[in-house]
Amino acid sequence: MEGIRLTHVGGPTVLIEAGGWRLLTDPTFDPPGRRYNFGWGTSSRKLAGPAVAAVDLGPIDAVLLSHDHHDDNLDEAGRALLPSVGTVVTTVPGAKRLGGNAQGLAAWEATRLEAPDRAPLVITATPCRHGPPLSRPLVGEVVGFALGGEDGEDLLWISGDTVLYDGVREVANRLDVGTALIHLGGVRFPVTGPFRYTMTAAEAVKLCALLAPRTVVPIHYEGWKHFRQGRDAIEAEFANAPAAFRESVRWLPLGQPFDL
């Protein structure tokens, strides 16, 4: 995709403007300070508020919601935003829970956004596993998203909350990814010990070796207590990666539009 403008609101929340379309990932707009329970004894406190208020976003054609059941991906203020957007694309179980304008996609299913004044946008759901092996019944369904035109070339890919596993590696085999928004943070919780629930920086480097994207954009690494790897750790890991990977990383200034 060409002419991409990204605005990082915070955490997993990014405004994507491309080809006349305005899309928002995982809307989180609650103020900081509150503790949220994620189930099975896990919880976290939000440390930073959104860099852009929901009311200042302008019209949104679609929300790309990796999953609806964790508040660090869809909080109360983000949920209140959903009825005002054109469509919400999410998991199949999530669409059933949300109802209304929500559309569910399983991994590798696709949908199209169409409007008279712009080229169609194809949205393809990609696999995620939000935790260690066999954790899916506990942590629930999650999807990532690949965005692009009908030709399927130079796609923008949002990883969603996932660890590195064969389903994510399949993205590299099946898709031509030009820009990758990768959910990092190396999420861990004391109650579950060493298990991780999102990618570490080291896993991101391994994934980039497979994807070979032109641009890598780290997101989902700041603003919450359960994010265990921040920007310093991510930069240190990429500093030891091949030069092509180091030069591809773009850090989005919070709250400011950034043209790729």
C-alpha positions as CSV (number, residue, x, y, z in Angstrom):
1,M,0.0,0.0,0.0
2,E,1.2,3.5,-0.8
3,G,0.5,6.8,0.9
4,I,0.0,5.4,4.4
5,R,-0.4,7.7,7.3
6,L,-0.3,6.3,10.8
7,T,-1.2,7.9,14.1
8,H,-0.3,5.9,17.2
9,V,-2.9,6.7,19.9
10,G,-1.3,4.3,22.4
11,G,-0.9,0.6,23.1
12,P,-2.5,-1.3,20.3
13,T,-4.6,1.7,19.0
14,V,-3.5,3.1,15.7
15,L,-5.4,5.3,13.2
16,I,-4.6,4.1,9.7
17,E,-5.3,6.4,6.7
18,A,-4.6,5.0,3.3
19,G,-6.3,5.2,-0.1
20,G,-9.0,7.5,1.3
21,W,-9.9,4.9,4.0
22,R,-9.7,5.7,7.7
23,L,-9.4,2.6,9.9
24,L,-8.7,2.2,13.7
25,T,-7.1,-0.7,15.4
26,D,-8.1,-2.0,18.8
27,P,-9.7,1.1,20.3
28,T,-8.5,1.9,23.8
29,F,-9.4,5.4,25.1
30,D,-9.9,5.0,28.9
31,P,-7.9,7.3,31.2
32,P,-5.0,5.8,33.1
33,G,-5.0,4.5,36.6
34,R,-7.6,1.8,36.6
35,R,-6.8,-1.9,37.1
36,Y,-8.5,-4.4,34.7
37,N,-9.0,-8.1,35.2
38,F,-8.3,-10.3,32.2
39,G,-9.5,-13.6,33.7
40,W,-7.8,-16.6,35.3
41,G,-6.2,-14.5,37.9
42,T,-4.5,-12.1,35.5
43,S,-4.8,-8.3,35.7
44,S,-3.0,-5.1,34.8
45,R,-3.1,-1.4,35.4
46,K,-3.3,1.2,32.6
47,L,-0.3,3.6,33.0
48,A,-1.0,6.1,30.3
49,G,-4.0,7.6,28.6
50,P,-4.7,8.0,24.9
51,A,-2.5,10.5,23.0
52,V,-5.6,11.4,20.9
53,A,-9.1,11.6,22.3
54,A,-11.8,9.5,20.6
55,V,-13.8,12.7,19.8
56,D,-10.9,14.1,17.9
57,L,-10.4,11.2,15.6
58,G,-12.9,12.2,12.9
59,P,-15.0,9.7,10.9
60,I,-13.9,6.0,11.0
61,D,-14.8,3.7,8.2
62,A,-13.9,0.5,10.1
63,V,-12.5,-0.7,13.3
64,L,-10.1,-3.6,13.1
65,L,-10.5,-5.4,16.4
66,S,-8.1,-8.2,17.1
67,H,-10.3,-9.4,20.0
68,D,-13.1,-7.9,22.1
69,H,-12.6,-9.7,25.5
70,H,-9.5,-8.0,26.9
71,D,-9.7,-4.4,28.1
72,D,-6.2,-3.5,26.8
73,N,-7.6,-4.0,23.3
74,L,-11.1,-2.8,23.8
75,D,-11.9,-0.8,26.9
76,E,-15.1,1.0,27.9
77,A,-14.4,4.2,26.0
78,G,-13.4,2.2,22.9
79,R,-16.5,0.1,23.1
80,A,-18.7,3.2,23.2
81,L,-17.1,4.3,19.9
82,L,-18.0,1.2,18.0
83,P,-21.7,2.1,17.1
84,S,-20.5,5.3,15.3
85,V,-18.1,3.6,12.9
86,G,-18.9,2.0,9.5
87,T,-18.1,-1.5,10.4
88,V,-16.2,-3.5,13.1
89,V,-14.1,-6.4,11.8
90,T,-13.2,-8.9,14.5
91,T,-13.2,-12.6,15.4
92,V,-16.3,-14.7,14.8
93,P,-17.1,-15.2,18.5
94,G,-16.4,-11.5,19.0
95,A,-18.8,-10.4,16.3
96,K,-21.5,-12.6,18.0
97,R,-20.9,-10.9,21.3
98,L,-20.8,-7.4,19.9
99,G,-23.7,-7.7,17.4
100,G,-24.7,-4.6,15.6
101,N,-22.2,-3.5,12.9
102,A,-19.7,-6.2,13.8
103,Q,-18.5,-8.7,11.2
104,G,-16.6,-11.8,12.2
105,L,-13.7,-13.4,10.2
106,A,-11.8,-16.6,10.8
107,A,-8.2,-16.8,9.9
108,W,-7.7,-16.4,6.1
109,E,-11.2,-15.2,5.5
110,A,-11.6,-11.9,3.8
111,T,-14.0,-9.0,3.4
112,R,-14.1,-5.8,1.3
113,L,-14.7,-2.2,2.0
114,E,-16.2,-0.4,-0.9
115,A,-17.2,3.2,-1.6
116,P,-17.9,5.1,-4.9
117,D,-15.1,7.5,-4.5
118,R,-12.2,5.1,-3.7
119,A,-10.6,1.8,-4.6
120,P,-11.9,-1.2,-2.7
121,L,-9.9,-2.3,0.3
122,V,-9.5,-6.0,1.0
123,I,-9.2,-7.0,4.7
124,T,-7.9,-10.5,5.3
125,A,-7.9,-12.0,8.8
126,T,-4.6,-13.7,9.8
127,P,-3.8,-16.3,12.5
128,C,-3.0,-15.5,16.1
129,R,-2.3,-17.4,19.2
130,H,-2.5,-15.2,22.3
131,G,-0.4,-17.4,24.5
132,P,1.5,-20.7,24.9
133,P,0.4,-24.0,23.2
134,L,-3.1,-25.2,24.1
135,S,-4.0,-21.8,25.7
136,R,-6.6,-20.9,23.1
137,P,-9.6,-22.2,25.1
138,L,-8.5,-20.0,28.0
139,V,-7.4,-16.8,26.3
140,G,-9.9,-16.9,23.5
141,E,-9.9,-16.2,19.8
142,V,-7.7,-13.4,18.3
143,V,-7.0,-12.4,14.7
144,G,-4.6,-10.1,12.9
145,F,-5.4,-8.2,9.7
146,A,-3.8,-7.8,6.3
147,L,-4.9,-4.7,4.2
148,G,-4.5,-4.0,0.6
149,G,-5.9,-3.8,-2.9
150,E,-7.2,-6.5,-5.2
151,D,-3.7,-7.5,-6.4
152,G,-2.7,-8.6,-2.9
153,E,0.7,-6.9,-3.2
154,D,2.6,-4.7,-0.7
155,L,0.1,-5.3,2.1
156,L,-0.1,-3.6,5.5
157,W,-0.3,-6.3,8.1
158,I,-1.3,-5.9,11.8
159,S,-0.1,-8.9,13.8
160,G,-2.7,-8.7,16.6
161,D,-1.9,-10.0,20.0
162,T,0.1,-13.2,19.3
163,V,3.2,-15.1,20.1
164,L,5.5,-16.3,17.3
165,Y,4.2,-19.7,16.2
166,D,3.5,-21.6,12.9
167,G,0.3,-19.7,12.2
168,V,2.1,-16.4,12.2
169,R,4.9,-17.8,10.2
170,E,2.3,-18.8,7.6
171,V,1.7,-15.1,7.0
172,A,5.2,-14.8,5.6
173,N,4.6,-17.8,3.3
174,R,1.2,-16.6,2.0
175,L,1.3,-12.8,1.9
176,D,3.4,-10.0,0.4
177,V,3.9,-7.7,3.4
178,G,5.2,-4.2,2.8
179,T,4.5,-2.7,6.2
180,A,4.2,-4.7,9.4
181,L,2.6,-3.3,12.6
182,I,3.8,-5.8,15.2
183,H,2.2,-6.2,18.7
184,L,5.1,-6.5,21.1
185,G,5.5,-6.0,24.8
186,G,6.5,-9.6,25.7
187,V,3.4,-9.8,28.0
188,R,3.7,-11.9,31.1
189,F,1.7,-12.2,34.3
190,P,3.0,-13.3,37.8
191,V,0.3,-15.9,38.1
192,T,1.3,-17.7,34.9
193,G,5.0,-17.7,35.4
194,P,7.3,-17.6,32.4
195,F,4.6,-17.9,29.7
196,R,4.3,-15.1,27.2
197,Y,1.1,-13.8,25.6
198,T,2.6,-11.5,22.9
199,M,5.8,-11.5,21.0
200,T,9.1,-10.5,22.4
201,A,11.6,-8.3,20.5
202,A,13.7,-11.4,19.8
203,E,10.7,-13.1,18.2
204,A,9.9,-10.0,16.2
205,V,13.4,-10.1,14.7
206,K,13.0,-13.8,13.7
207,L,9.6,-12.9,12.2
208,C,11.0,-10.0,10.2
209,A,13.6,-12.3,8.7
210,L,10.7,-14.3,7.3
211,L,8.5,-11.4,6.3
212,A,11.2,-9.2,4.9
213,P,8.9,-6.1,5.1
214,R,10.0,-2.7,3.9
215,T,8.8,-1.1,7.1
216,V,8.4,-2.4,10.6
217,V,6.3,-0.5,13.1
218,P,6.4,-1.6,16.8
219,I,3.1,-1.0,18.7
220,H,1.6,-2.6,21.9
221,Y,4.7,-2.0,24.0
222,E,3.8,1.0,26.3
223,G,1.1,2.3,28.5
224,W,0.3,-0.9,30.5
225,K,2.0,-2.6,33.5
226,H,1.9,-6.1,32.0
227,F,4.0,-5.0,29.0
228,R,7.4,-6.3,30.0
229,Q,9.5,-5.1,27.1
230,G,9.5,-1.4,26.3
231,R,11.1,0.6,23.5
232,D,14.6,0.3,25.0
233,A,14.5,-3.5,25.0
234,I,13.1,-3.6,21.5
235,E,15.7,-1.2,20.2
236,A,18.5,-3.2,21.8
237,E,17.3,-6.4,20.2
238,F,17.0,-4.8,16.7
239,A,20.5,-3.2,17.1
240,N,21.9,-6.7,16.9
241,A,19.8,-7.7,13.9
242,P,20.9,-7.5,10.3
243,A,21.3,-3.9,9.0
244,A,18.2,-4.3,6.7
245,F,16.0,-4.9,9.7
246,R,17.5,-2.1,11.8
247,E,16.9,0.4,9.0
248,S,13.3,-0.8,8.4
249,V,12.0,0.1,12.0
250,R,9.9,3.2,12.3
251,W,8.9,4.5,15.8
252,L,5.6,6.4,15.7
253,P,5.5,9.6,17.8
254,L,2.5,9.2,20.1
255,G,-0.4,11.3,18.9
256,Q,1.2,12.7,15.8
257,P,0.4,11.7,12.2
258,F,3.4,9.9,10.6
259,D,3.6,9.4,6.8
260,L,5.4,6.2,5.7
